């Protein structure tokens, strides 16, 4: 069975308010077939152990602006709760 995975980051300074004050914002990348079941549990945790922040920043074209120190991985559930995506990323 095909699986998909959502890799989510919170990046400090990615967003900004009306006055230009930076604040954290979320980035979410989805890998796999759109119609596939989402990877969860131990399988998800094992996969995430192999992912590096630098690689995700590069894939999201943010590696020239931000460093791994600006970021932290968050779960897809935390991403959905904090950043309110109506549709999966």
Secondary structure, 3 states (H helix, E strand, C coil): CCEEEEEEEEEEEEEECCCCCEEEEEEEEEEECCCCEECCHHHHHHHHHCCCHHHHHHHCCCCCCCCHHHEEEECHHHHHHHHCCCCCC
